[in-house]
């Protein structure tokens, strides 16, 4: 028994650290490596679960599929949601669901192929149960969605919950929800239903206590980095895509405002250009002018003073004065008088 427990603990630690390490490398290699690992672990989990591999410790049965591999999938979805948001989480969820559906289908196809080929059954490929696998797929999808909702709900300011407690209760809630959903879907109506339900609840509590320090340590380590923060999101962000929609609407609104401002500036510039062009054409056109008084005839046939016409058809204004030639011609005596006053000796 001691060897089995030790092997179980070592297996769990290796797989947990492998998942968290692949996520930690996302800034260097992206999330492709992480998604690939999640898909591979899902396939192994399905095979090990169908094979019924388990370890019994002090009267409590630990299924290897759920203890090691399913818990590691929860940790993976947990951290990708916290640090990468709902969109990346949905990719991870559908990767897990897709592989969960594909593996039993492949196993069924292989057994059918061997049967029609008159070969011996594939003893090393477990025969999947339609009810058990259906319950597993549905429960897994609901678990992963609930994980995101529970994490955001427990992160509300009024709870003032520490990171360790928040991660533990979120993980435990998902574990227990999975027990209820899976056991009910797979074993309801059988004589062992209540026993399986009770025993699995105990085992999941122990698993949550064991796995939560790994989760908390990783969350704390990533959150301590400068460019990585735990973001507060709406509780139903994973379902309603509130965060993505809000961001897209904000960007769209900003783009609309920028376009409106640009269109207004363009419209004003066109108006000013039209007015300026109209004024330039009026002043450069054929202007009838009186040869005697210098009045100009406008488009309506009225005669206007030169300065009035120019002021009305342009932005120019006039300031009156007397040029030197006119002073010499019409005001010579005044000019001479001013000159005598300024030079009394002469």
Buried (B, 14 or more C-beta within 10 A) or exposed (E): EEEEBEEBEEBBBEBBBBBBEBBBEBEEEEBEBBBEBBBEBBBBBBBBBBBEBBBEBEEEBBBBBBBBBBBBBBBBBBBBBBBBBBEBBBBBBEBBBEBBBBBBEEBBEBBEEBEEEEEEEBEEBBBBBEEBBBBBBBBBBBBBBBBBBBBBBBBEEEEEBEBBEBBBBBBBBBBBBBBEBBBBBBBEEEEEBEEBBEBBBEBBBBBBEBBBEBBBEBBEEBEEEEEBEBEEBBBBBBEEBBBBEEEEEEEEEEEEEEEEEEEEEEEEEEEEEEEEEEBEEBEEEEBEEEEEEEBBBBEEEEBBEBBBBBBEBEEEEEEEEEEEEEEEEEEEEEEEEEEEEEEEEE
